[in-house]
């Protein structure tokens, strides 16, 4: 919503958020994914140990998930 990153976390540690619409360009989606991952990493509790983000995937509402390379998303974080 205009630059705000909102997400919810399930009990199992799964984080979900909307990152775009079907009409968005590839660049817009990529920018939103990076902003989302940055927001999740910034929200990491100080006492959290180990790997905080293990897997990242993206999908449409009812579509299959596509796995993303975590290293490429966190390179600038």
Secondary structure, DSSP 8 states (H G I E B T S, - for coil): --S----EE-TTS-EE-----TTS-HHHHHHHHHHHHHHHHHT--TT--S-S---EEE--SSS--EEE-HHHHHTT-
